[in-house]
Amino acid sequence: MAFKLVLSIDALQTPAAPPPRGPKNTVLMTNRSRSYFYYSLCLVLVTVISVRSSAQTYPEPIREHLLNGLTVLFAQRPGDPNVLIKLRVESGAAFDLAGKGGTMALLGDVLFPDPVTREYVSEQLGGRLEVSTSHDAIDVTISGRANELERIVDFLRGAMVTPQITPENVVKIREARLRQLAELGNSASENADREIAARLFGNYPYGHSPRGSVETVSKIDRPDLMFARERFLNANDATIVVIGGVDRGRVMRALRQLLGPWQQGNRTVPATFRQPNPPDARVLVINQPGADTAEVRLAVRGLARSDHDAEAAALLALIVRDRLRASFPELGKAFARHEAHDLPGMFVLGASVPNASAAKAIASASDVIKFFAKTAPTAREFEHAREERLAEISRQTSQEDLPEVTADNWLLMELYKLTPPANQIRSLTEADLQRVAGKLFKETAHATIVVGNAELLRSSLGGPIEMRSVKPEVKTTTESVIPARKP
């Protein structure tokens, strides 16, 4: 619904001086009453429009399916000069080969091995090309001018139908990945995030980073990527979203012609894994000699993304974060987050504190989760967290980012059969958060790790602890050597 309101500026102004007494006073008072009426009407209409805008829902996509099983979600935006395409392959790093963490991330890298492709999309098509790999999926996002739709889809065809997994490309992208991992390995925060996942999940797939490590990625060869491509990179295991200034017929013609030949998998690989054992109750101390601060992490098992309580867990994380920050000054920048995956993920609390305060930080984090396991958050905490989360969603749905946010929400609804996050948040109550906190925190084992100076930490940490040094990293090769072809 649209409103058109035309008001005279003079009608909204009141006289600068009181009107003279007499017969004319009635007319002047009538005019003033009308001005107030128009002013009030304007405020009402603005309020209605504002409420309608804040309650805006995502449009329902048009659903199509190619003969190879590829699911298509489409919406036309008349007048939009651009088009956004997001392709999700629903197999991620959870399916990395044993001992070769980072296999699926490397497969994502080799889809577009030449940096010139990204430069062309940016400079010639006015868009961008990004590939990201999580535990659950490989996402390819590509955008550009709508009149270049066929060229954009052709880039996807080259990546999915005829990927260039040549020996030269494998060596090139593996060396690039190893350099990135070597740089990340110097970060205490990155090390702490990696170690808390390994401590909580052990050999379970979520126990290793989707990026892998220098040690595991260095073991990945071309046959590993060929195997992963054959098994997981299939059309019937993917969903593509197209949003922009293009019509439905043109989109479907381009997809059928260019992505129709994409191979269909013979069978679906179920995401079933042996459940991890309970984590070791001891505090794991990872020595980082000379460190001035310690990275503290405490984690418990979380919920799956398809769980209807997952959004409540994300809201609870904001309340836990604020309560943890208020516990003492050194935790002023502490965080808490719920990491949901296809299978139950992780609820983690963390902070960077002086080595001498690590024990106090661990005790505070433990006290917070014990408190919320039995007690509901206050009404003020609940409302503050809900307003923060809704404000974050509102910022994401700016006009510039709306197509991509819409694509993410469509994928969320299509794959996990969930309503948009904002709708879920508005329907939550304090009792819901107390129930979810009990599910997460009551009588559950937690993992605790500290990355810092072991000499200083040993004296301050009480109770049983386990000491370990940072794992040695495998050096990357300085010169790329093309491996011999294997039969």
C-alpha positions in Angstrom: 0.0 0.0 0.0 1.3 3.5 -0.9 0.3 6.8 0.5 0.5 10.2 -1.1 0.3 13.2 1.1 0.5 16.9 0.0 0.5 19.5 2.8 1.0 23.2 2.6 3.9 24.5 4.8 1.7 27.4 5.8 -0.9 24.9 7.1 1.6 23.5 9.6 2.7 26.9 10.9 1.0 28.6 13.9 0.7 32.3 14.1 3.7 34.1 15.7 1.4 36.3 17.9 -2.0 35.6 19.6 -4.9 36.5 17.3 -6.9 39.6 18.0 -10.2 39.2 19.9 -13.4 39.6 18.1 -15.5 38.0 15.4 -12.4 37.0 13.3 -11.1 34.9 16.3 -13.5 32.1 15.4 -12.1 31.8 11.9 -8.5 31.9 13.1 -9.1 29.3 15.8 -10.8 27.1 13.1 -7.7 27.5 10.9 -5.4 26.6 13.8 -7.5 23.5 14.6 -7.2 22.4 11.0 -3.5 22.9 11.0 -3.2 20.7 14.1 -5.5 18.1 12.4 -3.3 18.0 9.3 -0.1 17.8 11.4 -1.6 14.9 13.4 -2.7 13.2 10.3 0.9 13.5 8.9 2.3 11.9 12.0 -0.2 9.0 11.9 0.6 8.3 8.2 4.4 8.4 8.8 4.0 6.0 11.7 1.9 3.6 9.7 4.4 3.7 6.8 7.3 3.2 9.3 5.6 0.2 10.9 4.8 -1.4 7.6 8.5 -1.0 6.5 9.9 -2.5 9.7 7.5 -5.4 9.3 8.6 -6.0 5.7 8.9 -9.7 4.8 11.0 -11.3 2.2 9.2 -12.0 -1.1 8.3 -15.6 -1.9 10.6 -17.0 -4.5 9.6 -18.7 -7.7 10.8 -22.3 -7.5 12.0 -24.3 -10.5 14.0 -27.5 -10.9 16.3 -28.5 -13.7 16.3 -32.1 -15.0 19.6 -32.8 -13.2 18.0 -32.0 -9.9 19.3 -28.4 -9.4 16.9 -26.3 -7.4 16.3 -22.8 -8.6 14.9 -19.9 -6.5 14.2 -16.7 -8.5 12.8 -13.2 -8.0 12.7 -10.4 -10.6 13.4 -6.9 -9.5 12.1 -4.6 -12.2 14.4 -1.6 -12.9 17.4 -3.2 -11.1 20.4 -2.9 -13.4 22.2 -5.7 -11.6 21.7 -9.4 -10.9 23.0 -11.5 -8.0 23.5 -15.3 -8.1 24.2 -17.4 -5.1 24.9 -21.1 -5.5 25.1 -23.4 -2.5 26.5 -26.9 -2.7 25.2 -28.6 0.4 28.3 -30.5 1.2 31.1 -28.8 3.2 34.1 -29.4 5.3 32.2 -31.9 7.4 33.0 -34.3 4.6 36.8 -33.6 4.5 38.9 -36.7 4.0 40.3 -38.2 7.3 43.6 -36.6 8.1 43.2 -34.1 5.2 41.2 -31.2 6.7 40.7 -28.4 4.2 39.9 -30.7 1.3 36.5 -29.1 0.6 37.9 -25.6 1.1 40.7 -26.4 -1.4 38.0 -27.8 -3.8 36.2 -24.4 -3.5 39.5 -22.6 -4.2 40.1 -24.6 -7.4 36.7 -23.7 -8.9 38.1 -20.3 -9.9 41.9 -20.8 -9.8 42.8 -17.8 -11.9 42.7 -14.4 -10.1 42.0 -12.8 -13.5 38.5 -14.2 -13.3 37.7 -12.2 -10.2 39.3 -9.1 -11.7 37.2 -9.4 -14.8 33.9 -9.8 -12.8 34.8 -6.7 -10.8 36.1 -4.4 -13.5 34.2 -5.5 -16.6 30.9 -6.8 -15.1 30.7 -4.3 -12.2 30.2 -7.1 -9.6 32.1 -9.5 -7.5 33.0 -13.1 -7.2 33.4 -14.9 -3.8 33.7 -18.5 -2.8 33.4 -19.6 0.9 33.5 -23.0 2.5 31.9 -23.8 5.8 31.4 -27.1 7.6 28.1 -27.5 5.9 28.4 -26.0 2.4 30.4 -24.4 -0.4 28.9 -21.0 -1.4 29.6 -19.3 -4.6 28.4 -15.7 -4.9 28.7 -13.8 -8.2 27.0 -10.6 -9.2 27.2 -8.2 -12.1 25.2 -6.2 -14.6 21.9 -7.8 -15.5 22.6 -7.5 -19.3 25.6 -9.8 -18.7 23.5 -12.7 -17.1 24.6 -15.3 -19.6 28.2 -14.5 -19.2 27.9 -14.7 -15.4 26.2 -18.1 -15.6 28.9 -19.2 -18.0 31.5 -18.6 -15.3 29.5 -21.0 -13.0 29.3 -23.5 -15.9 33.1 -23.5 -16.1 33.4 -24.0 -12.3 30.8 -26.7 -11.9 30.6 -28.6 -15.2 34.2 -28.5 -16.3 36.3 -27.5 -13.2 40.0 -27.1 -14.0 41.5 -29.5 -11.4 44.8 -29.7 -13.2 48.1 -30.6 -11.5 49.3 -27.0 -12.0 46.2 -25.5 -10.6 46.2 -27.8 -7.6 49.8 -26.9 -6.7 49.1 -23.2 -7.1 46.0 -23.0 -5.0 47.4 -25.3 -2.3 50.5 -23.1 -2.0 48.3 -20.0 -1.7 46.2 -21.8 1.0 49.3 -22.8 2.9 50.5 -19.2 3.0 47.2 -18.0 4.4 47.2 -20.7 7.1 50.8 -19.9 8.0 49.8 -16.3 8.6 46.7 -17.3 10.7 48.8 -19.6 12.7 50.5 -16.7 14.4 47.2 -15.4 15.8 46.6 -16.5 19.4 42.8 -15.9 18.9 42.7 -18.1 15.8 44.7 -20.8 17.7 42.3 -20.6 20.6 39.2 -20.9 18.4 40.7 -23.9 16.6 41.8 -25.6 19.9 38.4 -25.2 21.7 36.6 -26.9 18.8 39.1 -29.8 18.8 38.8 -30.1 22.6 35.0 -30.2 22.5 34.5 -32.4 19.4 37.7 -34.5 19.2 37.8 -36.4 15.9 34.2 -35.4 15.1 34.1 -33.3 11.8 33.4 -30.1 13.7 36.6 -30.6 15.6 38.7 -29.2 12.8 38.6 -25.8 11.0 36.9 -25.8 7.6 40.2 -24.1 6.4 42.2 -27.1 7.6 45.7 -26.6 8.9 49.2 -26.3 7.4 49.8 -29.9 8.4 46.6 -31.3 6.8 46.4 -29.2 3.7 50.0 -30.1 2.7 48.8 -33.7 2.4 46.0 -33.0 -0.1 46.8 -34.1 -3.7 44.9 -33.8 -7.0 43.3 -37.3 -6.6 41.8 -36.2 -3.3 40.1 -33.2 -5.0 39.0 -35.3 -8.0 37.4 -37.7 -5.6 35.7 -34.9 -3.6 34.4 -33.4 -6.8 33.0 -36.6 -8.1 31.3 -37.4 -4.8 30.0 -34.1 -3.6 30.0 -31.5 -6.4 26.7 -32.5 -7.9 23.7 -30.6 -9.2 21.1 -32.5 -7.2 23.0 -31.5 -4.0 22.8 -27.8 -4.8 20.5 -24.8 -4.8 20.9 -21.6 -6.9 19.3 -18.2 -6.1 18.9 -15.6 -8.9 17.7 -12.1 -7.9 17.8 -9.0 -10.1 16.6 -7.1 -13.2 16.1 -10.2 -15.4 12.9 -12.0 -16.4 12.1 -15.6 -15.6 12.2 -16.9 -19.1 15.7 -15.6 -19.7 17.0 -16.9 -16.4 15.6 -20.4 -17.1 17.0 -20.5 -20.6 20.5 -19.6 -19.4 20.4 -22.1 -16.6 19.1 -25.0 -18.7 21.6 -24.3 -21.5 24.7 -23.7 -19.3 24.1 -25.6 -16.1 21.8 -28.4 -17.5 24.9 -30.6 -18.3 26.1 -30.4 -14.7 26.4 -34.0 -13.4 23.9 -35.5 -11.1 25.1 -37.6 -8.2 24.0 -41.2 -8.2 23.4 -41.2 -4.5 23.1 -38.8 -1.6 25.8 -39.0 1.1 24.1 -38.7 4.5 25.7 -36.5 7.1 25.9 -39.1 9.8 28.9 -39.4 12.0 29.8 -41.2 15.2 28.9 -38.9 18.1 31.9 -37.3 19.9 32.9 -38.5 23.4 32.4 -36.1 26.3 35.3 -33.5 26.5 38.1 -33.8 28.9 37.2 -31.9 32.1 40.7 -30.6 32.6 41.7 -27.1 31.5 44.0 -27.4 28.5 46.8 -24.9 28.6 48.6 -24.3 25.3 51.9 -22.6 25.8 52.7 -19.5 23.8 56.0 -18.3 25.2 56.3 -14.5 25.8 52.6 -13.8 25.4 51.4 -10.9 27.4 47.7 -11.9 27.3 45.9 -15.2 27.5 43.0 -16.3 25.2 40.4 -18.1 27.2 37.6 -20.3 25.7 34.9 -22.3 27.4 32.4 -24.2 25.3 29.5 -26.6 25.5 27.6 -28.5 22.7 25.1 -26.4 20.8 22.1 -26.9 18.6 21.6 -27.8 15.0 20.6 -25.1 12.5 17.4 -26.9 11.8 16.5 -26.8 15.5 13.6 -24.3 16.1 15.5 -23.2 19.2 18.7 -22.2 17.3 17.7 -18.5 17.0 16.8 -18.5 20.7 20.3 -19.8 21.4 21.8 -16.9 19.3 19.8 -14.4 21.3 20.8 -16.1 24.6 24.5 -15.6 23.5 24.0 -11.8 23.6 22.7 -12.0 27.1 25.5 -14.3 28.3 28.0 -11.9 26.6 26.6 -8.9 28.5 26.5 -10.7 31.8 30.1 -11.9 31.3 31.4 -8.4 30.4 29.8 -7.0 33.6 31.4 -9.6 35.8 34.8 -7.8 36.0 36.7 -5.1 34.0 39.1 -7.3 32.2 36.2 -9.0 30.5 35.0 -5.8 29.0 35.5 -7.2 25.5 34.4 -10.8 26.1 32.2 -12.6 23.6 29.7 -15.4 23.5 28.3 -17.0 20.3 26.2 -19.9 19.2 27.7 -21.7 16.2 24.9 -23.8 14.6 25.6 -26.3 11.9 23.7 -29.0 10.0 24.3 -31.2 13.1 24.5 -29.8 16.7 27.3 -27.2 16.9 28.9 -25.3 19.7 28.1 -22.5 22.3 31.3 -20.8 23.1 32.4 -18.0 25.5 35.7 -16.3 25.1 37.9 -13.4 26.1 41.4 -12.0 25.9 42.7 -11.2 29.4 46.1 -10.8 31.2 47.6 -14.1 32.1 47.1 -13.4 35.8 43.3 -13.0 35.2 42.8 -16.2 33.2 41.6 -18.3 36.2 39.2 -15.5 37.2 37.9 -15.4 33.6 37.3 -19.1 33.6 35.5 -19.0 36.9 33.3 -16.1 35.7 32.3 -17.9 32.5 31.5 -21.0 34.4 29.4 -19.1 36.9 27.4 -17.4 34.1 26.4 -20.6 32.4 25.5 -22.2 35.8 23.3 -19.2 36.6 21.4 -19.3 33.3 21.0 -23.1 33.6 18.6 -22.4 36.5 17.5 -18.8 36.2 15.8 -16.9 33.4 17.3 -13.7 32.1 15.7 -10.5 33.4 13.1 -8.7 31.3 15.5 -5.9 30.7 18.2 -8.2 29.5 15.8 -10.0 27.2 14.5 -6.8 25.6 17.9 -5.3 25.2 19.2 -8.5 23.4 16.1 -8.7 21.2 16.4 -5.0 20.2 20.1 -5.5 19.4 19.5 -8.6 17.2 16.6 -7.0 15.4 18.6 -3.8 14.8 21.4 -6.0 13.3 19.0 -7.7 11.0 17.6 -4.3 10.0 21.1 -3.0 9.1 21.7 -6.1 7.0 18.5 -5.5 5.0 19.6 -2.1 3.7 18.7 -1.5 0.1 22.3 -2.2 -1.1 22.5 -5.6 0.7 18.8 -6.6 0.4 19.3 -9.1 -2.5 22.1 -11.0 -0.7 20.2 -11.0 2.6 17.1 -12.2 0.7 19.1 -15.0 -0.9 20.5 -16.1 2.5 17.0 -16.2 4.0 15.6 -18.2 1.1 18.3 -20.8 1.5 17.6 -20.9 5.2 13.9 -21.5 4.6 14.5 -23.9 1.7 17.1 -26.1 3.3 16.1 -26.0 7.0 12.3 -25.2 6.6 12.6 -22.3 9.0 10.9 -18.8 9.0 13.1 -15.7 8.7 15.2 -14.9 11.8 13.4 -11.7 12.5 10.0 -13.5 12.7 11.5 -16.1 15.0 13.0 -13.4 17.3 9.7 -11.5 17.6 7.9 -14.6 18.7 10.4 -15.5 21.5 9.6 -15.0 25.2 11.7 -15.0 28.3 10.4 -18.5 29.1 11.7 -19.7 25.8 15.2 -18.5 26.6 15.2 -20.1 30.0 14.1 -23.4 28.5 16.9 -23.2 25.8 19.5 -22.3 28.5 18.5 -25.3 30.5 18.9 -27.5 27.3 22.3 -26.1 26.7 23.8 -25.6 30.1 22.1 -28.0 32.6 24.2 -31.0 33.5 26.3 -30.7 30.3 30.1 -31.3 30.1 32.1 -28.3 28.9 35.6 -27.9 27.4 38.0 -25.2 28.6 41.3 -24.1 27.0 43.8 -21.2 27.6 46.4 -20.1 25.1 49.1 -18.0 26.8 52.3 -18.0 28.7 52.4 -21.4 30.5 54.9 -20.2 33.2 52.5 -17.5 34.3 49.4 -19.6 33.9 50.6 -22.6 35.8 50.8 -20.8 39.1 47.4 -19.0 38.7 45.2 -21.9 37.5 43.9 -24.2 40.1 42.6 -27.8 39.7 43.8 -30.4 37.2 45.3 -29.0 34.0 46.9 -30.4 30.9 49.9 -28.6 29.4 50.8 -28.6 25.7 52.9 -26.6 23.4 51.6 -25.1 20.1 51.7 -27.8 17.5 54.6 -27.4 15.1 53.7 -26.2 11.7 54.8 -27.9 8.5 56.9 -25.5 6.5 55.5 -24.5 3.1 57.7 -25.1 0.0 59.4 -22.1 -1.4 59.2 -23.4 -4.9 56.1 -25.1 -6.5 56.9 -28.5 -7.8 54.4 -30.1 -10.2 53.7 -33.6 -9.0 54.1 -36.5 -11.5 50.8 -37.6 -13.0 49.4 -40.7 -11.3 47.7 -43.4 -13.3 
